[in-house]
Amino acid sequence: MNTKSLIKFALSILMVGIVLRSVNFESLRATFLTMSPLSVLLVVVGYTAGQLISSFKWWTIARSGGITTPYPAALKAYFIGMFLNCFSFGMLGGDAARGILVAQGQPKKTEGLASVVADRVHGLIVLSCIALVTSAIMGRDRVAPDLIQLLFLLVVGCTGGWLIGPWLLPRLPYMKTTKIGHKLQQVMAIFPRDLKTLSTITSLSIVFHLLQISLHAVMAYGMGITISFTTLLLVIPFVNIVCSLPISWNGLGVREKAYTYFLTAAPAIVTYEQAVAFGAIWLLAVTVSSAIGGIVAMMSEDLRTLKAQPTPEQTPPQTLA
């Protein structure tokens, strides 16, 4: 485990410790005992099903950029990437791994890596728009106005870069004559701009994120909690965005803190114990789904391809698809 991974793991433990300081452990135990096993199973299965949607969206982006890998191979690369994101602890980052594997056998390594970046950025835009539309229509009583404004600026910046980048880059000094300029243009070219592809990946992303938000409603129901779907549409995008930052292991600690921040503030919707239980169930779903990638990896020879690759920073779990 390298230094960066140790820092992430230490931060996760610190955040968990901060959250647990406010938890009544007897109430936490009672919360776990009263949870519906069927609800937990539905969350795990639903989370894994969501990754199938997400993988197809990513493959669509890669294919639009000229990567001809068939979907079954891309699906395998996707789940191997999930496994490395969850369990590698400083080995080759999962997002980089799937970018390399999807372009295996083709001279398109840069495009493969860029397809993962495009997938992440597009997921961030769609997830942010869900929260922004909800706040505009239904109000934002549980989210500070400053966070809404920050999210709006984030969407404007990412969308502007997506649309304007290919036009702007060739016009910058030395972009046409330098190696880095050529690489940047290769990266920007993978970001789809045709209406058909954008409509397809946006529809898939909306379905994926609505599924993830709905799984939180399933968790709440399994604990006997009443949370309006409108509240989840507003809050969960912020939780997922924060937890996707590469500052902790699988969002551990950060996710629980985010749940408590948004859902236990007056008037409280859940207790601290229920917020921690939310985080535990979600971590279980992420871990089980990612373990599938480990099984796939052991049954294939793809890990041999990755051992010779440089080691970029580990990336976060799959929540921004």
Secondary structure, DSSP 8 states (H G I E B T S, - for coil): --HHHHHHHHHHHHHHHHHHTT--HHHHHHHHHHS-HHHHHHHHHHHHHHHHHHHHHHHHHHHHTT----HHHHHHHHHHHHHHHHH-SSSS-HHHHHHHHHTTTTT-HHHHHHHHHHHHHHHHHHHHHHHHHHHHHH--TTS-HHHHHHHHHHHHHHHHHHHHHHHHGGGSTTTTTSHHHHHHHHHHHTS--SHHHHHHHHHHHHHHHHHHHHHHHHHHHHTT----HHHHHHHHHHHHHHHTSTTSSTTTTHHHHHHHHHHSSSS-SS-HHHHHHHHHHHHHHHHHHHHHHHHHHHHSSHHHHHHTS--------S---
